[in-house]
Amino acid sequence: MSSYILRRIIQTMIMIALVSYVCFFLMSLMPGDPIELMLSSNPKMTTADVERLRELYGLNQPATTRYINWVKTIAHGDLGYSRTYRVPVTEIIGARLLNSFILSLIALIFSLAIAIPLGVFSALRPNSKLDTFVSIFSFTGISVPSFWLGLLLILIFAVKLGWLPAGGTETIDAEFSSSWRYFWDRGLYIILPVLSLSLQQIGRFVRFVRSSMRETLQTDFVRTAKAKGLSMHDVIWKHAFRNALIPVITIIALSISTIFSGALLTETVFAYQGVGKLIYDSIMANDYNVAMVSFIISVSMVLIMSLVADLLYGVIDPRISYS
């Protein structure tokens, strides 16, 4: 198993390097660069100033050379400097990671708590009213665009009803008399983004759980467990459900990766200060260092969670061997 993990780690590092280069190259193809943005905001800049700044920031070099220089600085622990926020990248990314972690973790737990029971009960009663309702609900959740769902929630709960704030992370410049009031304020701002993320994730999880559970209930070992006289509770949860989790683990593990990478559209619609919105703002402002670090975090978490999912297969099903 150790040799398998070592091979997967090497493959993961190679994939991270390749994807990071592709992202860096694509960003270099975007029209305009930070120097051109500076030139548009300061007409007094001369051609000599532009050339000097391009040489200072290394923008006059080929994309491959700039990528190698960027990798060298990252290897020394220097994440670079944000040209947009005028601070080191480490000062920005930490707080944004925490915000995305809180949002995505709450949404994931809430989604799984609803989707798993719904998927199991729907599989136990095929073609029933419950099964029909769950199927329609799951397909609706998957089909609805995230930006449209976010705007709809804002229109209903913020504009029409006025119950919740339309966007943001917390009340700006507010002074809280206690920690409880601070957490209450943060909680109000996070409700709508969590609902937007959860409604889509529930639909996706329900489909996988229902399909996997229905397939598992038709296997021979489940019929054998019933023939032995085991209770339905033991048959469903100790035998069928555990085996049904094997294909579901992959989609759950990949969803966990969004805890650290953020939800770009949802965070942008709700102006939630997470990694997803940071990626969007950095791309629009051609802030290479911030965008690349955010990309690397997102890609790394997806690949790492894929490895974790593969390892969990052996925990759930002892028949799977990595030797």
Backbone hydrogen bonds in HBPLUS format (Angstrom, degrees):
<---DONOR---> <-ACCEPTOR-->    atom                        ^
c    i                          cat <-CA-CA->   ^        H-A-AA   ^      H-
h    n   atom  resd res      DA  || num        DHA   H-A  angle D-A-AA Bond
n    s   type  num  typ     dist DA aas  dist angle  dist       angle   num
A0005-ILE N   A0001-MET O   2.96 MM   4  6.29 161.1  1.99 154.5 158.9     1
A0006-LEU N   A0002-SER O   2.94 MM   4  6.15 156.6  1.99 145.4 152.1     2
A0007-ARG N   A0003-SER O   2.97 MM   4  6.18 159.0  2.01 145.3 150.4     3
A0008-ARG N   A0004-TYR O   2.95 MM   4  6.21 161.4  1.99 151.0 156.3     4
A0009-ILE N   A0005-ILE O   2.88 MM   4  6.10 152.2  1.96 148.6 156.2     5
A0010-ILE N   A0006-LEU O   3.03 MM   4  6.29 159.8  2.07 149.9 154.7     6
A0011-GLN N   A0007-ARG O   2.93 MM   4  6.19 161.4  1.96 150.6 156.0     7
A0012-THR N   A0008-ARG O   2.82 MM   4  5.99 150.0  1.91 143.5 152.3     8
A0013-MET N   A0009-ILE O   2.95 MM   4  6.22 156.8  2.00 149.6 154.8     9
A0014-ILE N   A0010-ILE O   3.03 MM   4  6.29 158.4  2.08 150.1 155.8    10
A0015-MET N   A0011-GLN O   2.95 MM   4  6.17 159.2  2.00 147.7 153.4    11
A0016-ILE N   A0012-THR O   2.92 MM   4  6.13 156.7  1.97 149.5 155.9    12
A0017-ALA N   A0013-MET O   3.04 MM   4  6.25 158.0  2.09 145.7 151.2    13
A0018-LEU N   A0014-ILE O   2.96 MM   4  6.24 162.3  2.00 151.9 156.5    14
A0019-VAL N   A0015-MET O   2.87 MM   4  5.99 172.3  1.88 155.0 157.5    15
A0020-SER N   A0016-ILE O   2.90 MM   4  5.89 156.8  1.95 144.1 151.3    16
A0021-TYR N   A0017-ALA O   3.06 MM   4  6.22 152.6  2.14 142.8 149.8    17
A0022-VAL N   A0018-LEU O   3.01 MM   4  6.30 160.0  2.05 150.0 155.5    18
A0023-CYS N   A0019-VAL O   2.90 MM   4  6.14 165.5  1.92 154.0 157.6    19
A0024-PHE N   A0020-SER O   2.89 MM   4  6.06 159.0  1.94 144.6 150.9    20
A0025-PHE N   A0021-TYR O   2.82 MM   4  6.01 160.0  1.86 151.8 157.3    21
A0026-LEU N   A0022-VAL O   2.88 MM   4  6.10 160.5  1.92 152.2 157.5    22
A0027-MET N   A0023-CYS O   2.97 MM   4  6.17 156.8  2.03 148.1 154.2    23
A0028-SER N   A0024-PHE O   3.05 MM   4  6.28 143.4  2.19 140.3 150.3    24
A0029-LEU N   A0026-LEU O   3.10 MM   3  5.19 141.6  2.25  97.9 109.0    25
A0030-MET N   A0027-MET O   3.19 MM   3  5.36 156.2  2.25 103.0 110.2    26
A0036-GLU N   A0033-ASP O   3.05 MM   3  5.37 119.8  2.42 107.0 121.3    27
A0037-LEU N   A0033-ASP O   3.08 MM   4  6.43 153.0  2.15 154.1 162.5    28
A0038-MET N   A0034-PRO O   2.93 MM   4  6.18 150.7  2.01 142.7 150.6    29
A0039-LEU N   A0035-ILE O   2.86 MM   4  6.12 148.8  1.95 143.4 152.7    30
A0040-SER N   A0036-GLU O   2.95 MM   4  6.20 151.3  2.04 144.9 151.4    31
A0041-SER N   A0037-LEU O   3.21 MM   4  6.42 141.3  2.37 139.6 149.0    32
A0042-ASN N   A0038-MET O   2.97 MM   4  6.08 122.5  2.31 139.3 154.2    33
A0042-ASN N   A0039-LEU O   3.30 MM   3  5.07 140.7  2.46  91.3 102.2    34
A0045-MET N   A0042-ASN O   3.16 MM   3  6.01 171.9  2.17 127.8 129.3    35
A0050-VAL N   A0046-THR O   3.06 MM   4  6.44 155.6  2.13 148.9 155.3    36
A0051-GLU N   A0047-THR O   3.00 MM   4  6.28 164.3  2.03 152.8 156.1    37
A0052-ARG N   A0048-ALA O   2.96 MM   4  6.09 155.3  2.02 144.2 151.4    38
A0053-LEU N   A0049-ASP O   2.94 MM   4  6.14 158.3  1.99 148.9 154.3    39
A0054-ARG N   A0050-VAL O   2.90 MM   4  6.13 156.0  1.96 149.4 156.5    40
A0055-GLU N   A0051-GLU O   3.00 MM   4  6.19 155.2  2.06 144.6 150.8    41
A0056-LEU N   A0052-ARG O   2.90 MM   4  6.09 148.7  2.00 141.2 150.7    42
A0057-TYR N   A0053-LEU O   2.94 MM   4  6.14 161.3  1.98 153.1 155.9    43
A0058-GLY N   A0054-ARG O   2.92 MM   4  5.79 110.8  2.41 131.1 147.4    44
A0059-LEU N   A0054-ARG O   2.77 MM   5  4.83 132.1  2.00 146.0 151.0    45
A0061-GLN N   A0058-GLY O   3.38 MM   3  5.73 163.6  2.41 110.5 112.7    46
A0066-ARG N   A0062-PRO O   3.05 MM   4  6.37 161.8  2.09 154.8 160.2    47
A0067-TYR N   A0063-ALA O   2.86 MM   4  6.05 150.0  1.95 145.7 154.4    48
A0068-ILE N   A0064-THR O   3.00 MM   4  6.26 159.7  2.04 149.8 154.4    49
A0069-ASN N   A0065-THR O   3.03 MM   4  6.27 160.3  2.07 148.8 154.1    50
A0070-TRP N   A0066-ARG O   2.89 MM   4  6.08 149.2  1.98 142.0 151.0    51
A0071-VAL N   A0067-TYR O   2.89 MM   4  6.17 155.8  1.94 151.8 157.9    52
A0072-LYS N   A0068-ILE O   3.04 MM   4  6.28 153.5  2.11 146.3 153.1    53
A0073-THR N   A0069-ASN O   3.15 MM   4  6.43 156.7  2.20 145.9 151.0    54
A0074-ILE N   A0070-TRP O   3.01 MM   4  6.27 155.2  2.07 147.7 154.9    55
A0075-ALA N   A0071-VAL O   2.88 MM   4  6.07 154.3  1.94 148.6 155.7    56
A0076-HIS N   A0072-LYS O   3.25 MM   4  6.52 134.1  2.47 137.9 148.5    57
A0076-HIS N   A0073-THR O   3.24 MM   3  5.23 134.7  2.46  94.0 105.8    58
A0078-ASP N   A0073-THR O   2.98 MM   5  5.34 148.3  2.09 163.4 153.7    59
A0077-GLY N   A0074-ILE O   2.93 MM   3  5.12 158.4  1.97 112.2 115.7    60
A0089-VAL N   A0080-GLY O   3.13 MM   9  5.89 170.6  2.14 138.1 139.2    61
A0082-SER N   A0087-VAL O   2.94 MM   5  5.58 163.6  1.96 151.9 153.4    62
A0086-ARG N   A0082-SER O   2.97 MM   4  5.38 129.3  2.23 128.7 139.5    63
A0091-GLU N   A0088-PRO O   3.09 MM   3  5.65 140.4  2.26 111.3 120.9    64
A0092-ILE N   A0089-VAL O   2.99 MM   3  5.31 139.0  2.17 106.2 117.9    65
A0093-ILE N   A0089-VAL O   2.94 MM   4  6.09 174.0  1.94 171.5 171.3    66
A0096-ARG N   A0092-ILE O   3.35 MM   4  6.52 164.9  2.37 153.2 157.6    67
A0097-LEU N   A0093-ILE O   2.86 MM   4  5.90 154.6  1.92 148.2 154.7    68
A0098-LEU N   A0094-GLY O   3.13 MM   4  6.41 156.0  2.19 146.7 152.8    69
A0099-ASN N   A0095-ALA O   3.09 MM   4  6.36 158.3  2.13 147.4 152.7    70
A0100-SER N   A0096-ARG O   2.97 MM   4  6.21 166.2  1.99 153.2 156.5    71
A0101-PHE N   A0097-LEU O   2.84 MM   4  5.94 151.9  1.91 146.3 154.9    72
A0102-ILE N   A0098-LEU O   3.02 MM   4  6.24 161.7  2.06 150.7 154.1    73
A0103-LEU N   A0099-ASN O   3.05 MM   4  6.27 172.0  2.06 153.3 155.5    74
A0104-SER N   A0100-SER O   2.89 MM   4  5.87 169.8  1.90 151.9 154.7    75
A0105-LEU N   A0101-PHE O   2.98 MM   4  5.77 155.8  2.03 141.8 149.2    76
A0106-ILE N   A0102-ILE O   3.16 MM   4  6.17 166.3  2.18 145.9 149.7    77
A0107-ALA N   A0103-LEU O   3.08 MM   4  6.24 163.6  2.11 149.2 154.3    78
A0108-LEU N   A0104-SER O   2.86 MM   4  5.96 153.3  1.93 144.0 151.3    79
A0109-ILE N   A0105-LEU O   2.97 MM   4  6.14 170.0  1.98 154.2 156.5    80
A0110-PHE N   A0106-ILE O   2.99 MM   4  6.06 165.8  2.01 149.9 154.4    81
A0111-SER N   A0107-ALA O   2.93 MM   4  5.98 153.0  2.00 140.8 148.6    82
A0112-LEU N   A0108-LEU O   2.94 MM   4  6.13 167.8  1.96 155.1 157.6    83
A0113-ALA N   A0109-ILE O   2.96 MM   4  6.06 157.7  2.01 148.6 155.1    84
A0114-ILE N   A0111-SER O   3.26 MM   3  5.43 134.8  2.48  98.5 109.8    85
A0115-ALA N   A0111-SER O   2.74 MM   4  5.79 167.9  1.75 158.6 163.0    86
A0116-ILE N   A0112-LEU O   3.14 MM   4  5.67 167.8  2.16 137.7 141.5    87
A0118-LEU N   A0114-ILE O   3.26 MM   4  6.28 160.5  2.30 146.7 152.4    88
A0119-GLY N   A0115-ALA O   2.81 MM   4  5.88 161.4  1.85 152.1 157.4    89
A0120-VAL N   A0116-ILE O   3.00 MM   4  6.16 161.1  2.04 154.2 159.0    90
A0121-PHE N   A0117-PRO O   2.94 MM   4  6.05 176.3  1.94 157.3 158.5    91
A0122-SER N   A0118-LEU O   2.92 MM   4  5.90 150.3  2.00 143.4 152.2    92
A0123-ALA N   A0119-GLY O   3.04 MM   4  6.16 149.4  2.14 137.8 145.5    93
A0124-LEU N   A0120-VAL O   3.00 MM   4  6.31 142.3  2.15 145.8 156.7    94
A0125-ARG N   A0122-SER O   3.30 MM   3  5.29 140.9  2.47  95.3 105.7    95
A0128-SER N   A0125-ARG O   3.33 MM   3  5.70 149.3  2.43 133.8 130.6    96
A0132-THR N   A0128-SER O   2.95 MM   4  6.23 157.5  2.00 149.5 155.5    97
A0133-PHE N   A0129-LYS O   2.90 MM   4  6.10 164.0  1.93 150.1 154.4    98
A0134-VAL N   A0130-LEU O   2.90 MM   4  6.07 165.8  1.92 153.6 157.6    99
A0135-SER N   A0131-ASP O   2.97 MM   4  6.08 156.4  2.03 144.6 151.1   100
A0136-ILE N   A0132-THR O   2.99 MM   4  6.22 165.0  2.01 152.1 155.7   101
A0137-PHE N   A0133-PHE O   2.89 MM   4  6.04 162.5  1.92 151.7 157.2   102
A0138-SER N   A0134-VAL O   2.86 MM   4  5.98 160.9  1.90 148.5 153.5   103
A0139-PHE N   A0135-SER O   3.00 MM   4  6.15 166.9  2.02 151.4 154.8   104
A0140-THR N   A0136-ILE O   2.95 MM   4  6.06 152.0  2.03 144.2 152.5   105
A0141-GLY N   A0137-PHE O   2.95 MM   4  6.15 160.7  1.99 148.5 153.5   106
A0142-ILE N   A0138-SER O   3.03 MM   4  6.25 151.5  2.12 146.0 153.3   107
A0143-SER N   A0139-PHE O   2.97 MM   4  6.00 152.9  2.04 142.7 150.1   108
A0144-VAL N   A0140-THR O   3.05 MM   4  6.04 152.6  2.12 154.3 158.4   109
A0149-LEU N   A0145-PRO O   2.98 MM   4  6.24 161.1  2.02 155.8 161.4   110
A0150-GLY N   A0146-SER O   2.93 MM   4  6.08 156.7  1.98 144.9 151.4   111
A0151-LEU N   A0147-PHE O   3.00 MM   4  6.22 160.3  2.04 144.4 149.4   112
A0152-LEU N   A0148-TRP O   2.91 MM   4  6.10 152.0  1.99 145.8 154.0   113
A0153-LEU N   A0149-LEU O   2.98 MM   4  6.22 160.2  2.02 150.5 154.9   114
A0154-ILE N   A0150-GLY O   3.01 MM   4  6.27 156.4  2.07 147.6 154.4   115
A0155-LEU N   A0151-LEU O   2.91 MM   4  6.10 157.8  1.96 146.2 152.3   116
A0156-ILE N   A0152-LEU O   2.98 MM   4  6.22 156.0  2.04 150.5 156.3   117
A0157-PHE N   A0153-LEU O   2.91 MM   4  5.85 157.5  1.96 152.8 156.4   118
A0158-ALA N   A0154-ILE O   2.95 MM   4  5.00 143.1  2.09 125.7 135.7   119
A0159-VAL N   A0154-ILE O   2.99 MM   5  6.40 150.6  2.07 156.8 164.2   120
A0160-LYS N   A0155-LEU O   2.92 MM   5  6.10 156.7  1.97 148.5 155.3   121
A0161-LEU N   A0156-ILE O   2.95 MM   5  6.14 158.1  2.00 153.5 160.5   122
A0163-TRP N   A0157-PHE O   2.85 MM   6  5.60 129.1  2.11 152.2 166.5   123
A0164-LEU N   A0157-PHE O   3.21 MM   7  5.89 164.8  2.23 136.0 138.8   124
A0168-GLY N   A0270-PHE O   2.73 MM 102  6.22 152.6  1.81 166.1 163.6   125
A0182-TYR N   A0178-SER O   3.30 MM   4  6.63 148.9  2.40 140.6 149.1   126
A0183-PHE N   A0179-SER O   2.92 MM   4  6.23 165.0  1.94 158.7 161.2   127
A0184-TRP N   A0180-TRP O   2.91 MM   4  6.08 150.3  2.00 144.9 154.0   128
A0185-ASP N   A0181-ARG O   2.96 MM   4  6.10 153.3  2.03 139.5 146.1   129
A0186-ARG N   A0182-TYR O   2.98 MM   4  6.31 162.2  2.01 151.9 156.4   130
A0187-GLY N   A0183-PHE O   2.85 MM   4  5.95 150.1  1.94 141.7 150.6   131
A0188-LEU N   A0184-TRP O   3.06 MM   4  6.34 149.2  2.16 146.5 152.7   132
A0190-ILE N   A0186-ARG O   3.20 MM   4  6.38 130.6  2.46 140.9 153.8   133
A0190-ILE N   A0187-GLY O   3.23 MM   3  5.17 136.5  2.43  94.8 106.6   134
A0194-VAL N   A0190-ILE O   3.06 MM   4  6.10 157.6  2.11 149.6 156.3   135
A0195-LEU N   A0191-ILE O   2.93 MM   4  6.21 159.1  1.98 154.2 160.3   136
A0196-SER N   A0192-LEU O   2.96 MM   4  6.15 162.2  1.99 154.1 158.7   137
A0197-LEU N   A0193-PRO O   3.01 MM   4  6.20 163.5  2.04 150.1 153.7   138
A0198-SER N   A0194-VAL O   2.80 MM   4  5.84 162.3  1.83 151.8 157.8   139
A0199-LEU N   A0195-LEU O   3.02 MM   4  6.00 168.8  2.03 151.4 153.4   140
A0201-GLN N   A0197-LEU O   3.07 MM   4  6.29 161.5  2.10 150.1 156.0   141
A0202-ILE N   A0198-SER O   2.75 MM   4  5.79 163.3  1.78 161.8 164.8   142
A0204-ARG N   A0200-GLN O   3.29 MM   4  6.59 156.0  2.35 144.5 150.6   143
A0205-PHE N   A0201-GLN O   2.89 MM   4  6.08 168.8  1.90 159.1 161.9   144
A0206-VAL N   A0202-ILE O   2.86 MM   4  5.90 165.1  1.88 155.6 160.0   145
A0207-ARG N   A0203-GLY O   3.34 MM   4  6.41 160.6  2.38 139.5 143.7   146
A0208-PHE N   A0204-ARG O   3.38 MM   4  6.67 163.6  2.41 147.4 150.9   147
A0209-VAL N   A0205-PHE O   2.91 MM   4  6.09 170.7  1.92 161.2 163.9   148
A0210-ARG N   A0206-VAL O   2.87 MM   4  5.85 168.2  1.88 153.1 157.1   149
A0211-SER N   A0207-ARG O   3.01 MM   4  6.03 167.4  2.03 146.5 150.6   150
A0212-SER N   A0208-PHE O   2.94 MM   4  5.96 166.2  1.96 148.6 153.1   151
A0213-MET N   A0209-VAL O   2.86 MM   4  5.84 156.5  1.92 146.5 153.7   152
A0214-ARG N   A0210-ARG O   2.96 MM   4  6.06 161.9  1.99 149.8 154.5   153
A0215-GLU N   A0211-SER O   3.14 MM   4  6.30 156.8  2.20 143.9 150.1   154
A0216-THR N   A0212-SER O   3.01 MM   4  6.17 152.4  2.08 142.6 150.3   155
A0217-LEU N   A0213-MET O   2.94 MM   4  6.11 154.7  2.00 151.2 157.3   156
A0218-GLN N   A0215-GLU O   3.36 MM   3  5.54 148.5  2.46  99.6 108.3   157
A0219-THR N   A0216-THR O   3.12 MM   3  5.41 168.0  2.13 116.1 118.0   158
A0223-ARG N   A0219-THR O   3.40 MM   4  6.76 159.5  2.45 144.9 150.1   159
A0224-THR N   A0220-ASP O   2.86 MM   4  6.13 150.6  1.94 151.0 160.4   160
A0225-ALA N   A0221-PHE O   2.99 MM   4  6.13 150.6  2.08 134.1 141.6   161
A0226-LYS N   A0222-VAL O   3.01 MM   4  6.33 153.3  2.08 147.3 154.1   162
A0227-ALA N   A0223-ARG O   2.94 MM   4  6.16 153.4  2.01 142.5 150.2   163
A0228-LYS N   A0224-THR O   2.99 MM   4  6.26 137.4  2.18 144.6 155.5   164
A0230-LEU N   A0225-ALA O   3.44 MM   5  6.07 159.3  2.49 167.1 162.8   165
A0229-GLY N   A0226-LYS O   3.03 MM   3  5.39 157.8  2.08 109.1 116.2   166
A0235-VAL N   A0231-SER O   2.96 MM   4  6.27 161.3  1.99 154.4 160.4   167
A0236-ILE N   A0232-MET O   2.88 MM   4  5.92 163.8  1.91 148.1 152.2   168
A0237-TRP N   A0233-HIS O   2.98 MM   4  5.94 166.0  2.00 151.1 153.7   169
A0238-LYS N   A0234-ASP O   2.97 MM   4  5.00 141.9  2.12 121.9 133.6   170
A0240-ALA N   A0235-VAL O   2.93 MM   5  6.20 175.6  1.93 161.6 163.0   171
A0241-PHE N   A0236-ILE O   2.66 MM   5  5.76 153.3  1.73 156.8 166.2   172
A0244-ALA N   A0240-ALA O   2.88 MM   4  6.04 147.2  1.99 150.1 160.8   173
A0245-LEU N   A0241-PHE O   3.08 MM   4  6.23 127.5  2.37 142.4 153.8   174
A0246-ILE N   A0243-ASN O   3.35 MM   3  5.77 157.5  2.40 108.3 113.8   175
A0248-VAL N   A0245-LEU O   3.00 MM   3  4.91 117.4  2.40  95.3 112.4   176
A0249-ILE N   A0245-LEU O   2.85 MM   4  5.91 139.3  2.01 160.3 167.7   177
A0252-ILE N   A0248-VAL O   3.09 MM   4  6.35 156.2  2.15 154.6 162.0   178
A0253-ALA N   A0249-ILE O   2.78 MM   4  5.92 163.7  1.80 156.1 160.6   179
A0254-LEU N   A0250-THR O   2.99 MM   4  6.21 161.5  2.02 152.2 156.9   180
A0255-SER N   A0251-ILE O   3.08 MM   4  6.14 139.5  2.25 130.7 141.4   181
A0255-SER N   A0252-ILE O   3.09 MM   3  4.97 119.9  2.46  90.7 106.4   182
A0256-ILE N   A0252-ILE O   2.92 MM   4  6.26 140.8  2.08 145.3 156.3   183
A0258-THR N   A0255-SER O   3.08 MM   3  5.54 145.5  2.21 107.7 116.6   184
A0259-ILE N   A0256-ILE O   2.89 MM   3  5.42 157.5  1.94 114.7 122.2   185
A0260-PHE N   A0257-SER O   3.28 MM   3  5.93 147.2  2.39 113.2 118.8   186
A0261-SER N   A0257-SER O   3.26 MM   4  6.44 138.8  2.44 136.9 148.3   187
A0262-GLY N   A0258-THR O   2.89 MM   4  5.17 141.3  2.05 132.6 134.5   188
A0267-GLU N   A0263-ALA O   2.87 MM   4  5.84 168.4  1.88 161.5 165.5   189
A0268-THR N   A0264-LEU O   2.98 MM   4  6.03 147.7  2.09 143.4 152.7   190
A0269-VAL N   A0265-LEU O   2.89 MM   4  6.08 163.5  1.92 155.1 158.9   191
A0270-PHE N   A0266-THR O   3.10 MM   4  6.25 163.8  2.13 151.1 155.1   192
A0272-TYR N   A0267-GLU O   2.80 MM   5  4.66 141.1  1.95 137.9 146.0   193
A0271-ALA N   A0268-THR O   3.25 MM   3  4.90 157.7  2.30  95.8 102.2   194
A0274-GLY N   A0272-TYR O   2.78 MM   2  5.77 129.7  2.03 114.9  98.9   195
A0278-LEU N   A0274-GLY O   3.07 MM   4  6.24 148.8  2.17 142.1 151.7   196
A0279-ILE N   A0275-VAL O   2.88 MM   4  6.16 150.9  1.96 152.9 159.1   197
A0280-TYR N   A0276-GLY O   3.20 MM   4  6.52 161.7  2.23 146.2 150.5   198
A0281-ASP N   A0277-LYS O   2.89 MM   4  6.10 171.5  1.89 155.4 157.4   199
A0282-SER N   A0278-LEU O   2.91 MM   4  5.94 154.1  1.98 143.8 151.3   200
A0283-ILE N   A0279-ILE O   2.97 MM   4  6.14 158.7  2.01 150.9 156.0   201
A0284-MET N   A0280-TYR O   3.05 MM   4  6.27 167.4  2.07 153.5 157.0   202
A0285-ALA N   A0281-ASP O   3.03 MM   4  6.15 138.8  2.21 137.9 148.6   203
A0287-ASP N   A0282-SER O   2.82 MM   5  4.81 164.0  1.85 146.2 148.1   204
A0286-ASN N   A0283-ILE O   3.15 MM   3  5.01 161.0  2.18 101.5 107.2   205
A0291-ALA N   A0287-ASP O   3.07 MM   4  6.17 171.0  2.08 162.6 165.3   206
A0292-MET N   A0288-TYR O   2.84 MM   4  5.89 166.2  1.86 158.9 162.6   207
A0293-VAL N   A0289-ASN O   3.11 MM   4  6.21 165.4  2.14 148.1 152.0   208
A0294-SER N   A0290-VAL O   3.06 MM   4  6.17 160.0  2.10 148.1 154.0   209
A0295-PHE N   A0291-ALA O   2.88 MM   4  6.09 154.3  1.94 146.6 154.2   210
A0296-ILE N   A0292-MET O   2.91 MM   4  6.12 162.6  1.94 152.1 156.1   211
A0297-ILE N   A0293-VAL O   3.06 MM   4  6.29 157.2  2.12 146.6 152.2   212
A0298-SER N   A0294-SER O   3.05 MM   4  6.30 163.0  2.08 149.3 153.7   213
A0299-VAL N   A0295-PHE O   2.86 MM   4  6.11 173.1  1.87 164.2 164.9   214
A0300-SER N   A0296-ILE O   2.87 MM   4  5.83 163.0  1.90 146.8 152.6   215
A0301-MET N   A0297-ILE O   3.04 MM   4  6.12 159.5  2.08 147.5 152.5   216
A0302-VAL N   A0298-SER O   3.18 MM   4  6.43 157.3  2.23 148.2 154.0   217
A0303-LEU N   A0299-VAL O   3.09 MM   4  6.34 166.4  2.11 156.2 159.1   218
A0304-ILE N   A0300-SER O   2.85 MM   4  5.97 159.0  1.89 150.6 157.2   219
A0305-MET N   A0301-MET O   2.92 MM   4  5.90 162.9  1.95 145.4 150.3   220
A0306-SER N   A0302-VAL O   3.05 MM   4  6.19 140.2  2.22 137.2 147.9   221
A0307-LEU N   A0303-LEU O   3.14 MM   4  6.45 149.3  2.24 141.9 149.0   222
A0308-VAL N   A0304-ILE O   2.93 MM   4  6.28 156.9  1.98 149.1 156.0   223
A0309-ALA N   A0305-MET O   2.92 MM   4  6.08 153.3  1.99 141.8 148.5   224
A0310-ASP N   A0306-SER O   3.14 MM   4  6.41 154.9  2.21 142.2 148.1   225
A0311-LEU N   A0307-LEU O   3.06 MM   4  6.38 152.5  2.14 149.1 156.5   226
A0312-LEU N   A0308-VAL O   2.92 MM   4  6.16 146.5  2.03 147.1 156.7   227
A0313-TYR N   A0309-ALA O   3.19 MM   4  6.49 133.6  2.42 142.5 153.2   228
A0315-VAL N   A0312-LEU O   3.01 MM   3  4.94 126.3  2.31  94.3 109.1   229
A0316-ILE N   A0312-LEU O   2.96 MM   4  6.23 162.8  1.99 161.1 163.7   230
A0317-ASP N   A0313-TYR O   2.86 MM   4  5.91 166.7  1.88 153.0 157.5   231
A0320-ILE N   A0317-ASP O   3.08 MM   3  5.94 168.6  2.10 127.4 130.4   232
